[in-house]
Amino acid sequence: MSAEFAKLRYLAFPKWTAVAVLAAAVVVGVALLVFSPSDPKWYETTPAIVLTLVLPLAGITLGAWIATLEFASGTMQRTLTAEPDRHRVLWSKLLVVLIAMALIALAAVAAGFGLADFAAHRASVAIDDADLGRHLFSEVPQALSATALGFAVGLLTRSIGGGIAGGFALSFVLDGALRAIPAVGDYTYGQLSGDLAGAISGGTETINGPAIALVGTIAWVVVLLLPGWIRFARGDLR
């Protein structure tokens, strides 16, 4: 696992991903500070809306990157020589990237909260700090599930481009198509993960309760993760 942490520390891709996420949080905070809207809802919801767009994209990208890094660089055999247990290799990668994404998401939440709260006080607008915090923190589970989804697709395709494109297609294109099916629409990945965020924020109408949303989101990730995991564990990697 230390090797995976070292990759995150020393390689440029995860650093730029973190910078992009934090930049988005800072930009929206600065925008609120500059334009100083009088409606409290702007301060309580706008930072969360931005993170809703940015965090899943960053999660899919970072998950696909760490799953495909050795395939892209041709160092997979070297990795397996150092650690022959393929399951341990994958668990280490997945756990490390989830920890990294959690830290990035929490840093973005903290930045968004601090700047939005400061901007509201600067504009003499009274806001509900608890509501702001719930809206922002509700984006963290979606960031983590998107990271696992990107990891799953990247592991299956063994290509960072394929992993990112496939993750985006599953999250936005296929999910949208499945929502049009009456018997399936309430249980798509997007609906369940959105319901989980809505249950945490308390400000969004949901279809599924928090328990079903949590279990359903995890189930989607596991189902998507299994094919690539089995292929990696049992297949020829030469």
HUFENMO-V233593 format. One record per backbone hydrogen bond with DSSP energy under -1.0 kcal/mol. NH is the residue of the N-H (numbers start at 1). CO is the residue of the C=O. If there is no record, write none. Layout:
# HUFENMO-V233593
<<NH	CO> <NH	CO>>
This chain:
# HUFENMO-V233593
<<5	1> <6	2> <7	3> <8	4> <9	5> <10	6> <11	7> <16	12> <17	13> <18	14> <19	15> <20	16> <21	17> <22	18> <23	19> <24	20> <25	21> <26	22> <27	23> <28	24> <29	25> <30	26> <31	27> <32	28> <33	29> <34	30> <35	31> <36	32> <42	39> <44	40> <45	41> <46	42> <49	45> <50	46> <51	47> <52	48> <53	49> <54	50> <55	51> <58	54> <59	55> <60	56> <61	57> <62	58> <63	59> <64	60> <65	61> <66	62> <67	63> <68	64> <72	68> <73	69> <74	70> <75	70> <79	75> <80	76> <81	77> <82	78> <83	79> <86	84> <89	85> <90	86> <91	87> <92	88> <93	89> <94	90> <95	91> <96	92> <97	93> <98	94> <99	95> <100	96> <101	97> <102	98> <103	99> <104	100> <105	101> <106	102> <107	103> <108	104> <109	105> <110	106> <111	107> <112	108> <113	109> <114	110> <115	111> <116	112> <117	113> <118	114> <119	115> <120	116> <121	117> <122	118> <123	119> <124	121> <125	120> <132	128> <133	129> <134	130> <135	131> <136	132> <137	133> <138	134> <139	136> <140	137> <143	139> <144	140> <145	141> <146	142> <147	143> <148	144> <149	145> <150	146> <151	147> <152	148> <153	149> <154	150> <155	151> <156	152> <157	153> <158	154> <163	159> <164	160> <165	161> <166	162> <167	163> <168	164> <169	165> <170	166> <171	167> <172	168> <174	169> <177	173> <178	174> <179	175> <181	178> <184	181> <185	181> <187	184> <192	188> <193	189> <194	190> <195	191> <196	192> <197	193> <198	194> <199	195> <200	196> <201	197> <202	198> <213	209> <214	210> <215	211> <216	212> <217	213> <218	214> <219	215> <220	216> <221	217> <222	218> <223	219> <224	220> <225	221> <226	222> <229	225> <230	226> <231	227> <232	228> <233	229> <234	230> <235	231>>
